[in-house]
Amino acid sequence: MDVINEFFECKECGGRDFHRNYHFSLRFHSVNFSDSLVYDRLVDEVYQCNNCKTKYSIEEINEVLEAIKAKHKNTALE
């Protein structure tokens, strides 16, 4: 059985190895029913190429993976 295995690659250097980095923050905002500030805890997930340190969001990676999936949608394996 044939298999196609295509990877997400860094646009800058073609690397396939990435580190996952998290950025933690609090976002403060006011609401009309209180004088106190309300906050949201945010966690941003960023992937960094091990070779050239280019950063990608999960959305950017998913876009490329969807394009790869669409490219092979009608590919016949022998």
N, CA, C, O and CB atoms as a CASP TS submission, in Angstrom:
PFRMAT TS
TARGET T0000
AUTHOR 0000-0000-0000
METHOD Language model
MODEL 1
PARENT N/A
ATOM      1  N   MET     1       0.848  -1.179   0.000  1.00  0.00           N
ATOM      2  CA  MET     1       0.000   0.000   0.000  1.00  0.00           C
ATOM      3  C   MET     1       0.891   1.239   0.000  1.00  0.00           C
ATOM      4  O   MET     1       1.810   1.357   0.811  1.00  0.00           O
ATOM      5  CB  MET     1      -0.964   0.000   1.224  1.00  0.00           C
ATOM      6  N   ASP     2       0.610   2.150  -0.912  1.00  0.00           N
ATOM      7  CA  ASP     2       1.379   3.388  -1.005  1.00  0.00           C
ATOM      8  C   ASP     2       0.855   4.419  -0.016  1.00  0.00           C
ATOM      9  O   ASP     2      -0.329   4.443   0.321  1.00  0.00           O
ATOM     10  CB  ASP     2       1.331   3.949  -2.432  1.00  0.00           C
ATOM     11  N   VAL     3       1.759   5.260   0.433  1.00  0.00           N
ATOM     12  CA  VAL     3       1.419   6.308   1.396  1.00  0.00           C
ATOM     13  C   VAL     3       2.069   7.606   0.948  1.00  0.00           C
ATOM     14  O   VAL     3       3.221   7.621   0.515  1.00  0.00           O
ATOM     15  CB  VAL     3       1.876   5.926   2.840  1.00  0.00           C
ATOM     16  N   ILE     4       1.325   8.685   1.057  1.00  0.00           N
ATOM     17  CA  ILE     4       1.884  10.019   0.825  1.00  0.00           C
ATOM     18  C   ILE     4       2.024  10.677   2.187  1.00  0.00           C
ATOM     19  O   ILE     4       1.050  10.791   2.931  1.00  0.00           O
ATOM     20  CB  ILE     4       0.978  10.884  -0.149  1.00  0.00           C
ATOM     21  N   ASN     5       3.227  11.108   2.510  1.00  0.00           N
ATOM     22  CA  ASN     5       3.477  11.767   3.785  1.00  0.00           C
ATOM     23  C   ASN     5       4.116  13.117   3.480  1.00  0.00           C
ATOM     24  O   ASN     5       5.304  13.189   3.168  1.00  0.00           O
ATOM     25  CB  ASN     5       4.393  10.892   4.721  1.00  0.00           C
ATOM     26  N   GLU     6       3.333  14.177   3.572  1.00  0.00           N
ATOM     27  CA  GLU     6       3.824  15.513   3.260  1.00  0.00           C
ATOM     28  C   GLU     6       3.787  16.359   4.532  1.00  0.00           C
ATOM     29  O   GLU     6       2.781  16.368   5.241  1.00  0.00           O
ATOM     30  CB  GLU     6       2.979  16.172   2.126  1.00  0.00           C
ATOM     31  N   PHE     7       4.860  17.057   4.818  1.00  0.00           N
ATOM     32  CA  PHE     7       5.018  17.784   6.069  1.00  0.00           C
ATOM     33  C   PHE     7       4.808  19.282   5.895  1.00  0.00           C
ATOM     34  O   PHE     7       4.999  19.828   4.808  1.00  0.00           O
ATOM     35  CB  PHE     7       6.388  17.525   6.647  1.00  0.00           C
ATOM     36  N   PHE     8       4.411  19.937   6.980  1.00  0.00           N
ATOM     37  CA  PHE     8       4.482  21.391   7.046  1.00  0.00           C
ATOM     38  C   PHE     8       5.956  21.744   7.137  1.00  0.00           C
ATOM     39  O   PHE     8       6.685  21.187   7.958  1.00  0.00           O
ATOM     40  CB  PHE     8       3.661  21.974   8.269  1.00  0.00           C
ATOM     41  N   GLU     9       6.394  22.669   6.292  1.00  0.00           N
ATOM     42  CA  GLU     9       7.799  23.087   6.293  1.00  0.00           C
ATOM     43  C   GLU     9       7.883  24.594   6.467  1.00  0.00           C
ATOM     44  O   GLU     9       7.009  25.338   6.020  1.00  0.00           O
ATOM     45  CB  GLU     9       8.510  22.651   4.986  1.00  0.00           C
ATOM     46  N   CYS    10       8.934  25.022   7.113  1.00  0.00           N
ATOM     47  CA  CYS    10       9.194  26.444   7.298  1.00  0.00           C
ATOM     48  C   CYS    10       9.346  27.109   5.930  1.00  0.00           C
ATOM     49  O   CYS    10      10.058  26.598   5.065  1.00  0.00           O
ATOM     50  CB  CYS    10      10.465  26.669   8.168  1.00  0.00           C
ATOM     51  N   LYS    11       8.683  28.240   5.737  1.00  0.00           N
ATOM     52  CA  LYS    11       8.761  28.959   4.463  1.00  0.00           C
ATOM     53  C   LYS    11      10.145  29.552   4.225  1.00  0.00           C
ATOM     54  O   LYS    11      10.550  29.745   3.079  1.00  0.00           O
ATOM     55  CB  LYS    11       7.716  30.063   4.421  1.00  0.00           C
ATOM     56  N   GLU    12      10.868  29.840   5.298  1.00  0.00           N
ATOM     57  CA  GLU    12      12.171  30.489   5.181  1.00  0.00           C
ATOM     58  C   GLU    12      13.298  29.510   4.877  1.00  0.00           C
ATOM     59  O   GLU    12      14.118  29.758   3.993  1.00  0.00           O
ATOM     60  CB  GLU    12      12.484  31.234   6.448  1.00  0.00           C
ATOM     61  N   CYS    13      13.340  28.394   5.611  1.00  0.00           N
ATOM     62  CA  CYS    13      14.494  27.496   5.482  1.00  0.00           C
ATOM     63  C   CYS    13      14.120  26.062   5.108  1.00  0.00           C
ATOM     64  O   CYS    13      15.007  25.245   4.863  1.00  0.00           O
ATOM     65  CB  CYS    13      15.264  27.482   6.772  1.00  0.00           C
ATOM     66  N   GLY    14      12.831  25.741   5.060  1.00  0.00           N
ATOM     67  CA  GLY    14      12.418  24.384   4.718  1.00  0.00           C
ATOM     68  C   GLY    14      12.501  23.401   5.872  1.00  0.00           C
ATOM     69  O   GLY    14      12.309  22.200   5.680  1.00  0.00           O
ATOM     70  N   GLY    15      12.782  23.896   7.065  1.00  0.00           N
ATOM     71  CA  GLY    15      12.891  23.021   8.230  1.00  0.00           C
ATOM     72  C   GLY    15      11.553  22.409   8.612  1.00  0.00           C
ATOM     73  O   GLY    15      10.494  22.979   8.345  1.00  0.00           O
ATOM     74  N   ARG    16      11.614  21.239   9.239  1.00  0.00           N
ATOM     75  CA  ARG    16      10.409  20.526   9.662  1.00  0.00           C
ATOM     76  C   ARG    16      10.291  20.418  11.180  1.00  0.00           C
ATOM     77  O   ARG    16       9.295  19.898  11.683  1.00  0.00           O
ATOM     78  CB  ARG    16      10.393  19.142   9.055  1.00  0.00           C
ATOM     79  N   ASP    17      11.272  20.892  11.903  1.00  0.00           N
ATOM     80  CA  ASP    17      11.280  20.763  13.361  1.00  0.00           C
ATOM     81  C   ASP    17      10.910  22.101  13.999  1.00  0.00           C
ATOM     82  O   ASP    17      11.471  23.144  13.662  1.00  0.00           O
ATOM     83  CB  ASP    17      12.669  20.284  13.867  1.00  0.00           C
ATOM     84  N   PHE    18       9.956  22.049  14.926  1.00  0.00           N
ATOM     85  CA  PHE    18       9.432  23.258  15.552  1.00  0.00           C
ATOM     86  C   PHE    18       9.300  23.058  17.053  1.00  0.00           C
ATOM     87  O   PHE    18       9.047  21.953  17.535  1.00  0.00           O
ATOM     88  CB  PHE    18       8.074  23.642  14.942  1.00  0.00           C
ATOM     89  N   HIS    19       9.478  24.157  17.781  1.00  0.00           N
ATOM     90  CA  HIS    19       9.201  24.190  19.222  1.00  0.00           C
ATOM     91  C   HIS    19       7.887  24.927  19.440  1.00  0.00           C
ATOM     92  O   HIS    19       7.590  25.899  18.747  1.00  0.00           O
ATOM     93  CB  HIS    19      10.367  24.879  20.016  1.00  0.00           C
ATOM     94  N   ARG    20       7.111  24.463  20.397  1.00  0.00           N
ATOM     95  CA  ARG    20       5.868  25.150  20.746  1.00  0.00           C
ATOM     96  C   ARG    20       6.160  26.083  21.913  1.00  0.00           C
ATOM     97  O   ARG    20       6.688  25.661  22.942  1.00  0.00           O
ATOM     98  CB  ARG    20       4.727  24.131  21.106  1.00  0.00           C
ATOM     99  N   ASN    21       5.812  27.355  21.744  1.00  0.00           N
ATOM    100  CA  ASN    21       5.989  28.371  22.778  1.00  0.00           C
ATOM    101  C   ASN    21       4.626  28.929  23.158  1.00  0.00           C
ATOM    102  O   ASN    21       3.749  29.097  22.311  1.00  0.00           O
ATOM    103  CB  ASN    21       6.938  29.508  22.295  1.00  0.00           C
ATOM    104  N   TYR    22       4.464  29.210  24.433  1.00  0.00           N
ATOM    105  CA  TYR    22       3.223  29.798  24.926  1.00  0.00           C
ATOM    106  C   TYR    22       3.491  31.206  25.433  1.00  0.00           C
ATOM    107  O   TYR    22       4.521  31.466  26.056  1.00  0.00           O
ATOM    108  CB  TYR    22       2.603  28.928  26.042  1.00  0.00           C
ATOM    109  N   HIS    23       2.558  32.112  25.163  1.00  0.00           N
ATOM    110  CA  HIS    23       2.597  33.467  25.701  1.00  0.00           C
ATOM    111  C   HIS    23       1.351  33.634  26.562  1.00  0.00           C
ATOM    112  O   HIS    23       0.230  33.495  26.073  1.00  0.00           O
ATOM    113  CB  HIS    23       2.663  34.556  24.554  1.00  0.00           C
ATOM    114  N   PHE    24       1.547  33.933  27.842  1.00  0.00           N
ATOM    115  CA  PHE    24       0.440  34.093  28.782  1.00  0.00           C
ATOM    116  C   PHE    24       0.226  35.574  29.055  1.00  0.00           C
ATOM    117  O   PHE    24       1.182  36.323  29.254  1.00  0.00           O
ATOM    118  CB  PHE    24       0.714  33.323  30.104  1.00  0.00           C
ATOM    119  N   SER    25      -1.031  35.990  29.064  1.00  0.00           N
ATOM    120  CA  SER    25      -1.319  37.397  29.343  1.00  0.00           C
ATOM    121  C   SER    25      -2.714  37.536  29.948  1.00  0.00           C
ATOM    122  O   SER    25      -3.534  36.619  29.903  1.00  0.00           O
ATOM    123  CB  SER    25      -1.202  38.247  28.053  1.00  0.00           C
ATOM    124  N   LEU    26      -2.947  38.715  30.513  1.00  0.00           N
ATOM    125  CA  LEU    26      -4.269  39.085  31.012  1.00  0.00           C
ATOM    126  C   LEU    26      -4.729  40.305  30.225  1.00  0.00           C
ATOM    127  O   LEU    26      -3.966  41.251  30.032  1.00  0.00           O
ATOM    128  CB  LEU    26      -4.246  39.376  32.560  1.00  0.00           C
ATOM    129  N   ARG    27      -5.961  40.281  29.779  1.00  0.00           N
ATOM    130  CA  ARG    27      -6.534  41.408  29.045  1.00  0.00           C
ATOM    131  C   ARG    27      -7.611  42.032  29.924  1.00  0.00           C
ATOM    132  O   ARG    27      -8.579  41.367  30.295  1.00  0.00           O
ATOM    133  CB  ARG    27      -7.122  40.956  27.655  1.00  0.00           C
ATOM    134  N   PHE    28      -7.444  43.302  30.255  1.00  0.00           N
ATOM    135  CA  PHE    28      -8.382  44.007  31.126  1.00  0.00           C
ATOM    136  C   PHE    28      -9.307  44.884  30.287  1.00  0.00           C
ATOM    137  O   PHE    28      -8.876  45.512  29.320  1.00  0.00           O
ATOM    138  CB  PHE    28      -7.625  44.862  32.174  1.00  0.00           C
ATOM    139  N   HIS    29     -10.575  44.917  30.666  1.00  0.00           N
ATOM    140  CA  HIS    29     -11.526  45.787  29.984  1.00  0.00           C
ATOM    141  C   HIS    29     -12.657  46.146  30.943  1.00  0.00           C
ATOM    142  O   HIS    29     -12.901  45.459  31.935  1.00  0.00           O
ATOM    143  CB  HIS    29     -12.084  45.107  28.704  1.00  0.00           C
ATOM    144  N   SER    30     -13.326  47.225  30.621  1.00  0.00           N
ATOM    145  CA  SER    30     -14.440  47.662  31.470  1.00  0.00           C
ATOM    146  C   SER    30     -15.750  47.102  30.920  1.00  0.00           C
ATOM    147  O   SER    30     -15.855  46.733  29.751  1.00  0.00           O
ATOM    148  CB  SER    30     -14.501  49.218  31.551  1.00  0.00           C
ATOM    149  N   VAL    31     -16.730  47.053  31.794  1.00  0.00           N
ATOM    150  CA  VAL    31     -18.075  46.624  31.404  1.00  0.00           C
ATOM    151  C   VAL    31     -19.060  47.677  31.893  1.00  0.00           C
ATOM    152  O   VAL    31     -18.771  48.403  32.845  1.00  0.00           O
ATOM    153  CB  VAL    31     -18.422  45.204  31.991  1.00  0.00           C
ATOM    154  N   ASN    32     -20.211  47.767  31.257  1.00  0.00           N
ATOM    155  CA  ASN    32     -21.140  48.852  31.580  1.00  0.00           C
ATOM    156  C   ASN    32     -21.908  48.640  32.881  1.00  0.00           C
ATOM    157  O   ASN    32     -22.570  49.569  33.346  1.00  0.00           O
ATOM    158  CB  ASN    32     -22.115  49.023  30.458  1.00  0.00           C
ATOM    159  N   PHE    33     -21.846  47.468  33.480  1.00  0.00           N
ATOM    160  CA  PHE    33     -22.609  47.220  34.705  1.00  0.00           C
ATOM    161  C   PHE    33     -21.758  47.264  35.971  1.00  0.00           C
ATOM    162  O   PHE    33     -22.257  46.986  37.061  1.00  0.00           O
ATOM    163  CB  PHE    33     -23.288  45.885  34.613  1.00  0.00           C
ATOM    164  N   SER    34     -20.468  47.615  35.836  1.00  0.00           N
ATOM    165  CA  SER    34     -19.597  47.639  37.009  1.00  0.00           C
ATOM    166  C   SER    34     -18.496  48.675  36.819  1.00  0.00           C
ATOM    167  O   SER    34     -18.079  48.963  35.697  1.00  0.00           O
ATOM    168  CB  SER    34     -18.987  46.244  37.267  1.00  0.00           C
ATOM    169  N   ASP    35     -18.031  49.230  37.940  1.00  0.00           N
ATOM    170  CA  ASP    35     -16.901  50.158  37.891  1.00  0.00           C
ATOM    171  C   ASP    35     -15.567  49.426  37.909  1.00  0.00           C
ATOM    172  O   ASP    35     -14.525  50.014  37.619  1.00  0.00           O
ATOM    173  CB  ASP    35     -16.968  51.131  39.058  1.00  0.00           C
ATOM    174  N   SER    36     -15.600  48.159  38.245  1.00  0.00           N
ATOM    175  CA  SER    36     -14.372  47.361  38.304  1.00  0.00           C
ATOM    176  C   SER    36     -13.997  46.859  36.907  1.00  0.00           C
ATOM    177  O   SER    36     -14.847  46.668  36.038  1.00  0.00           O
ATOM    178  CB  SER    36     -14.545  46.165  39.278  1.00  0.00           C
ATOM    179  N   LEU    37     -12.712  46.657  36.732  1.00  0.00           N
ATOM    180  CA  LEU    37     -12.247  46.078  35.476  1.00  0.00           C
ATOM    181  C   LEU    37     -12.454  44.567  35.496  1.00  0.00           C
ATOM    182  O   LEU    37     -12.342  43.923  36.540  1.00  0.00           O
ATOM    183  CB  LEU    37     -10.757  46.420  35.231  1.00  0.00           C
ATOM    184  N   VAL    38     -12.750  44.030  34.355  1.00  0.00           N
ATOM    185  CA  VAL    38     -12.883  42.591  34.173  1.00  0.00           C
ATOM    186  C   VAL    38     -11.682  42.153  33.356  1.00  0.00           C
ATOM    187  O   VAL    38     -11.206  42.895  32.497  1.00  0.00           O
ATOM    188  CB  VAL    38     -14.247  42.202  33.471  1.00  0.00           C
ATOM    189  N   TYR    39     -11.193  40.951  33.620  1.00  0.00           N
ATOM    190  CA  TYR    39     -10.041  40.499  32.855  1.00  0.00           C
ATOM    191  C   TYR    39     -10.289  39.114  32.267  1.00  0.00           C
ATOM    192  O   TYR    39     -11.068  38.316  32.787  1.00  0.00           O
ATOM    193  CB  TYR    39      -8.790  40.486  33.734  1.00  0.00           C
ATOM    194  N   ASP    40      -9.601  38.868  31.175  1.00  0.00           N
ATOM    195  CA  ASP    40      -9.600  37.567  30.518  1.00  0.00           C
ATOM    196  C   ASP    40      -8.172  37.054  30.523  1.00  0.00           C
ATOM    197  O   ASP    40      -7.229  37.809  30.284  1.00  0.00           O
ATOM    198  CB  ASP    40     -10.170  37.651  29.059  1.00  0.00           C
ATOM    199  N   ARG    41      -8.021  35.780  30.794  1.00  0.00           N
ATOM    200  CA  ARG    41      -6.700  35.161  30.714  1.00  0.00           C
ATOM    201  C   ARG    41      -6.538  34.625  29.298  1.00  0.00           C
ATOM    202  O   ARG    41      -7.398  33.899  28.799  1.00  0.00           O
ATOM    203  CB  ARG    41      -6.523  34.015  31.789  1.00  0.00           C
ATOM    204  N   LEU    42      -5.429  34.987  28.652  1.00  0.00           N
ATOM    205  CA  LEU    42      -5.166  34.573  27.278  1.00  0.00           C
ATOM    206  C   LEU    42      -3.905  33.727  27.218  1.00  0.00           C
ATOM    207  O   LEU    42      -2.923  33.994  27.911  1.00  0.00           O
ATOM    208  CB  LEU    42      -5.035  35.796  26.356  1.00  0.00           C
ATOM    209  N   VAL    43      -3.951  32.713  26.388  1.00  0.00           N
ATOM    210  CA  VAL    43      -2.782  31.882  26.132  1.00  0.00           C
ATOM    211  C   VAL    43      -2.610  31.805  24.622  1.00  0.00           C
ATOM    212  O   VAL    43      -3.448  31.234  23.923  1.00  0.00           O
ATOM    213  CB  VAL    43      -2.929  30.448  26.773  1.00  0.00           C
ATOM    214  N   ASP    44      -1.530  32.376  24.124  1.00  0.00           N
ATOM    215  CA  ASP    44      -1.219  32.319  22.697  1.00  0.00           C
ATOM    216  C   ASP    44      -0.217  31.203  22.462  1.00  0.00           C
ATOM    217  O   ASP    44       0.778  31.078  23.175  1.00  0.00           O
ATOM    218  CB  ASP    44      -0.664  33.681  22.184  1.00  0.00           C
ATOM    219  N   GLU    45      -0.496  30.403  21.457  1.00  0.00           N
ATOM    220  CA  GLU    45       0.368  29.279  21.111  1.00  0.00           C
ATOM    221  C   GLU    45       1.116  29.644  19.831  1.00  0.00           C
ATOM    222  O   GLU    45       0.492  29.945  18.813  1.00  0.00           O
ATOM    223  CB  GLU    45      -0.456  27.950  20.933  1.00  0.00           C
ATOM    224  N   VAL    46       2.440  29.620  19.877  1.00  0.00           N
ATOM    225  CA  VAL    46       3.277  29.987  18.743  1.00  0.00           C
ATOM    226  C   VAL    46       4.281  28.869  18.511  1.00  0.00           C
ATOM    227  O   VAL    46       4.846  28.321  19.457  1.00  0.00           O
ATOM    228  CB  VAL    46       3.998  31.351  18.984  1.00  0.00           C
ATOM    229  N   TYR    47       4.496  28.539  17.246  1.00  0.00           N
ATOM    230  CA  TYR    47       5.465  27.505  16.892  1.00  0.00           C
ATOM    231  C   TYR    47       6.658  28.170  16.223  1.00  0.00           C
ATOM    232  O   TYR    47       6.499  28.980  15.310  1.00  0.00           O
ATOM    233  CB  TYR    47       4.832  26.428  15.958  1.00  0.00           C
ATOM    234  N   GLN    48       7.864  27.819  16.690  1.00  0.00           N
ATOM    235  CA  GLN    48       9.088  28.447  16.205  1.00  0.00           C
ATOM    236  C   GLN    48       9.970  27.405  15.542  1.00  0.00           C
ATOM    237  O   GLN    48      10.234  26.346  16.113  1.00  0.00           O
ATOM    238  CB  GLN    48       9.843  29.145  17.355  1.00  0.00           C
ATOM    239  N   CYS    49      10.427  27.711  14.326  1.00  0.00           N
ATOM    240  CA  CYS    49      11.325  26.820  13.599  1.00  0.00           C
ATOM    241  C   CYS    49      12.631  26.668  14.376  1.00  0.00           C
ATOM    242  O   CYS    49      13.209  27.653  14.836  1.00  0.00           O
ATOM    243  CB  CYS    49      11.598  27.357  12.166  1.00  0.00           C
ATOM    244  N   ASN    50      13.082  25.443  14.516  1.00  0.00           N
ATOM    245  CA  ASN    50      14.335  25.197  15.240  1.00  0.00           C
ATOM    246  C   ASN    50      15.549  25.732  14.492  1.00  0.00           C
ATOM    247  O   ASN    50      16.548  26.081  15.121  1.00  0.00           O
ATOM    248  CB  ASN    50      14.509  23.710  15.492  1.00  0.00           C
ATOM    249  N   ASN    51      15.485  25.806  13.160  1.00  0.00           N
ATOM    250  CA  ASN    51      16.643  26.238  12.373  1.00  0.00           C
ATOM    251  C   ASN    51      16.781  27.756  12.314  1.00  0.00           C
ATOM    252  O   ASN    51      17.804  28.308  12.720  1.00  0.00           O
ATOM    253  CB  ASN    51      16.545  25.686  10.968  1.00  0.00           C
ATOM    254  N   CYS    52      15.745  28.431  11.805  1.00  0.00           N
ATOM    255  CA  CYS    52      15.873  29.867  11.536  1.00  0.00           C
ATOM    256  C   CYS    52      15.083  30.744  12.506  1.00  0.00           C
ATOM    257  O   CYS    52      15.130  31.970  12.406  1.00  0.00           O
ATOM    258  CB  CYS    52      15.423  30.157  10.132  1.00  0.00           C
ATOM    259  N   LYS    53      14.363  30.135  13.437  1.00  0.00           N
ATOM    260  CA  LYS    53      13.609  30.841  14.487  1.00  0.00           C
ATOM    261  C   LYS    53      12.391  31.610  13.969  1.00  0.00           C
ATOM    262  O   LYS    53      11.857  32.458  14.684  1.00  0.00           O
ATOM    263  CB  LYS    53      14.521  31.799  15.199  1.00  0.00           C
ATOM    264  N   THR    54      11.936  31.327  12.727  1.00  0.00           N
ATOM    265  CA  THR    54      10.713  31.935  12.214  1.00  0.00           C
ATOM    266  C   THR    54       9.529  31.415  13.016  1.00  0.00           C
ATOM    267  O   THR    54       9.470  30.230  13.345  1.00  0.00           O
ATOM    268  CB  THR    54      10.529  31.637  10.699  1.00  0.00           C
ATOM    269  N   LYS    55       8.584  32.299  13.331  1.00  0.00           N
ATOM    270  CA  LYS    55       7.435  31.920  14.163  1.00  0.00           C
ATOM    271  C   LYS    55       6.173  31.790  13.314  1.00  0.00           C
ATOM    272  O   LYS    55       5.957  32.548  12.368  1.00  0.00           O
ATOM    273  CB  LYS    55       7.214  32.955  15.287  1.00  0.00           C
ATOM    274  N   TYR    56       5.342  30.802  13.678  1.00  0.00           N
ATOM    275  CA  TYR    56       4.076  30.548  12.998  1.00  0.00           C
ATOM    276  C   TYR    56       2.972  30.366  14.028  1.00  0.00           C
ATOM    277  O   TYR    56       3.178  29.757  15.078  1.00  0.00           O
ATOM    278  CB  TYR    56       4.179  29.304  12.085  1.00  0.00           C
ATOM    279  N   SER    57       1.807  30.898  13.717  1.00  0.00           N
ATOM    280  CA  SER    57       0.640  30.658  14.570  1.00  0.00           C
ATOM    281  C   SER    57       0.003  29.339  14.144  1.00  0.00           C
ATOM    282  O   SER    57       0.271  28.837  13.053  1.00  0.00           O
ATOM    283  CB  SER    57      -0.393  31.841  14.479  1.00  0.00           C
ATOM    284  N   ILE    58      -0.832  28.789  14.998  1.00  0.00           N
ATOM    285  CA  ILE    58      -1.520  27.544  14.666  1.00  0.00           C
ATOM    286  C   ILE    58      -2.439  27.761  13.460  1.00  0.00           C
ATOM    287  O   ILE    58      -2.659  26.833  12.682  1.00  0.00           O
ATOM    288  CB  ILE    58      -2.331  27.026  15.883  1.00  0.00           C
ATOM    289  N   GLU    59      -2.974  28.967  13.297  1.00  0.00           N
ATOM    290  CA  GLU    59      -3.827  29.272  12.150  1.00  0.00           C
ATOM    291  C   GLU    59      -3.037  29.200  10.848  1.00  0.00           C
ATOM    292  O   GLU    59      -3.529  28.669   9.853  1.00  0.00           O
ATOM    293  CB  GLU    59      -4.460  30.660  12.308  1.00  0.00           C
ATOM    294  N   GLU    60      -1.809  29.734  10.848  1.00  0.00           N
ATOM    295  CA  GLU    60      -0.967  29.671   9.650  1.00  0.00           C
ATOM    296  C   GLU    60      -0.630  28.229   9.296  1.00  0.00           C
ATOM    297  O   GLU    60      -0.648  27.854   8.124  1.00  0.00           O
ATOM    298  CB  GLU    60       0.324  30.476   9.856  1.00  0.00           C
ATOM    299  N   ILE    61      -0.328  27.429  10.297  1.00  0.00           N
ATOM    300  CA  ILE    61      -0.004  26.023  10.068  1.00  0.00           C
ATOM    301  C   ILE    61      -1.220  25.291   9.523  1.00  0.00           C
ATOM    302  O   ILE    61      -1.101  24.509   8.579  1.00  0.00           O
ATOM    303  CB  ILE    61       0.488  25.355  11.367  1.00  0.00           C
ATOM    304  N   ASN    62      -2.386  25.536  10.106  1.00  0.00           N
ATOM    305  CA  ASN    62      -3.602  24.870   9.640  1.00  0.00           C
ATOM    306  C   ASN    62      -3.949  25.240   8.205  1.00  0.00           C
ATOM    307  O   ASN    62      -4.448  24.397   7.459  1.00  0.00           O
ATOM    308  CB  ASN    62      -4.763  25.214  10.548  1.00  0.00           C
ATOM    309  N   GLU    63      -3.696  26.484   7.802  1.00  0.00           N
ATOM    310  CA  GLU    63      -3.931  26.897   6.414  1.00  0.00           C
ATOM    311  C   GLU    63      -3.086  26.080   5.452  1.00  0.00           C
ATOM    312  O   GLU    63      -3.582  25.617   4.425  1.00  0.00           O
ATOM    313  CB  GLU    63      -3.629  28.389   6.238  1.00  0.00           C
ATOM    314  N   VAL    64      -1.817  25.902   5.778  1.00  0.00           N
ATOM    315  CA  VAL    64      -0.922  25.130   4.916  1.00  0.00           C
ATOM    316  C   VAL    64      -1.349  23.665   4.882  1.00  0.00           C
ATOM    317  O   VAL    64      -1.348  23.046   3.819  1.00  0.00           O
ATOM    318  CB  VAL    64       0.537  25.251   5.400  1.00  0.00           C
ATOM    319  N   LEU    65      -1.712  23.108   6.035  1.00  0.00           N
ATOM    320  CA  LEU    65      -2.144  21.709   6.082  1.00  0.00           C
ATOM    321  C   LEU    65      -3.434  21.504   5.286  1.00  0.00           C
ATOM    322  O   LEU    65      -3.600  20.469   4.640  1.00  0.00           O
ATOM    323  CB  LEU    65      -2.346  21.261   7.537  1.00  0.00           C
ATOM    324  N   GLU    66      -4.343  22.473   5.326  1.00  0.00           N
ATOM    325  CA  GLU    66      -5.568  22.383   4.520  1.00  0.00           C
ATOM    326  C   GLU    66      -5.237  22.422   3.029  1.00  0.00           C
ATOM    327  O   GLU    66      -5.856  21.709   2.240  1.00  0.00           O
ATOM    328  CB  GLU    66      -6.540  23.530   4.878  1.00  0.00           C
ATOM    329  N   ALA    67      -4.269  23.245   2.639  1.00  0.00           N
ATOM    330  CA  ALA    67      -3.851  23.306   1.236  1.00  0.00           C
ATOM    331  C   ALA    67      -3.237  21.980   0.794  1.00  0.00           C
ATOM    332  O   ALA    67      -3.483  21.524  -0.322  1.00  0.00           O
ATOM    333  CB  ALA    67      -2.846  24.453   1.022  1.00  0.00           C
ATOM    334  N   ILE    68      -2.446  21.364   1.654  1.00  0.00           N
ATOM    335  CA  ILE    68      -1.857  20.054   1.342  1.00  0.00           C
ATOM    336  C   ILE    68      -2.966  19.022   1.187  1.00  0.00           C
ATOM    337  O   ILE    68      -2.937  18.206   0.265  1.00  0.00           O
ATOM    338  CB  ILE    68      -0.855  19.614   2.449  1.00  0.00           C
ATOM    339  N   LYS    69      -3.937  19.057   2.085  1.00  0.00           N
ATOM    340  CA  LYS    69      -5.055  18.111   2.015  1.00  0.00           C
ATOM    341  C   LYS    69      -5.835  18.298   0.712  1.00  0.00           C
ATOM    342  O   LYS    69      -6.194  17.316   0.062  1.00  0.00           O
ATOM    343  CB  LYS    69      -5.996  18.289   3.231  1.00  0.00           C
ATOM    344  N   ALA    70      -6.098  19.545   0.326  1.00  0.00           N
ATOM    345  CA  ALA    70      -6.829  19.825  -0.910  1.00  0.00           C
ATOM    346  C   ALA    70      -6.038  19.375  -2.134  1.00  0.00           C
ATOM    347  O   ALA    70      -6.614  18.893  -3.109  1.00  0.00           O
ATOM    348  CB  ALA    70      -7.148  21.319  -1.013  1.00  0.00           C
ATOM    349  N   LYS    71      -4.725  19.533  -2.079  1.00  0.00           N
ATOM    350  CA  LYS    71      -3.874  19.138  -3.199  1.00  0.00           C
ATOM    351  C   LYS    71      -3.952  17.638  -3.454  1.00  0.00           C
ATOM    352  O   LYS    71      -3.900  17.202  -4.604  1.00  0.00           O
ATOM    353  CB  LYS    71      -2.428  19.549  -2.935  1.00  0.00           C
ATOM    354  N   HIS    72      -4.076  16.855  -2.406  1.00  0.00           N
ATOM    355  CA  HIS    72      -4.078  15.397  -2.535  1.00  0.00           C
ATOM    356  C   HIS    72      -5.475  14.786  -2.474  1.00  0.00           C
ATOM    357  O   HIS    72      -5.612  13.564  -2.410  1.00  0.00           O
ATOM    358  CB  HIS    72      -3.226  14.795  -1.455  1.00  0.00           C
ATOM    359  N   LYS    73      -6.509  15.620  -2.492  1.00  0.00           N
ATOM    360  CA  LYS    73      -7.875  15.134  -2.333  1.00  0.00           C
ATOM    361  C   LYS    73      -8.245  14.074  -3.369  1.00  0.00           C
ATOM    362  O   LYS    73      -8.864  13.066  -3.027  1.00  0.00           O
ATOM    363  CB  LYS    73      -8.842  16.290  -2.423  1.00  0.00           C
ATOM    364  N   ASN    74      -7.877  14.288  -4.612  1.00  0.00           N
ATOM    365  CA  ASN    74      -8.235  13.360  -5.688  1.00  0.00           C
ATOM    366  C   ASN    74      -7.043  12.565  -6.202  1.00  0.00           C
ATOM    367  O   ASN    74      -7.081  12.037  -7.313  1.00  0.00           O
ATOM    368  CB  ASN    74      -8.862  14.118  -6.831  1.00  0.00           C
ATOM    369  N   THR    75      -6.000  12.478  -5.411  1.00  0.00           N
ATOM    370  CA  THR    75      -4.816  11.719  -5.803  1.00  0.00           C
ATOM    371  C   THR    75      -5.095  10.233  -5.644  1.00  0.00           C
ATOM    372  O   THR    75      -5.573   9.785  -4.602  1.00  0.00           O
ATOM    373  CB  THR    75      -3.582  12.138  -4.963  1.00  0.00           C
ATOM    374  N   ALA    76      -4.791   9.479  -6.686  1.00  0.00           N
ATOM    375  CA  ALA    76      -4.985   8.027  -6.633  1.00  0.00           C
ATOM    376  C   ALA    76      -3.662   7.359  -6.275  1.00  0.00           C
ATOM    377  O   ALA    76      -2.630   7.638  -6.886  1.00  0.00           O
ATOM    378  CB  ALA    76      -5.529   7.482  -7.992  1.00  0.00           C
ATOM    379  N   LEU    77      -3.701   6.487  -5.292  1.00  0.00           N
ATOM    380  CA  LEU    77      -2.518   5.721  -4.906  1.00  0.00           C
ATOM    381  C   LEU    77      -2.562   4.376  -5.607  1.00  0.00           C
ATOM    382  O   LEU    77      -3.628   3.787  -5.786  1.00  0.00           O
ATOM    383  CB  LEU    77      -2.438   5.540  -3.359  1.00  0.00           C
ATOM    384  N   GLU    78      -1.403   3.904  -5.997  1.00  0.00           N
ATOM    385  CA  GLU    78      -1.333   2.601  -6.668  1.00  0.00           C
ATOM    386  C   GLU    78      -0.884   1.534  -5.719  1.00  0.00           C
ATOM    387  O   GLU    78      -0.767   0.372  -6.107  1.00  0.00           O
ATOM    388  CB  GLU    78      -0.398   2.652  -7.860  1.00  0.00           C
TER
END
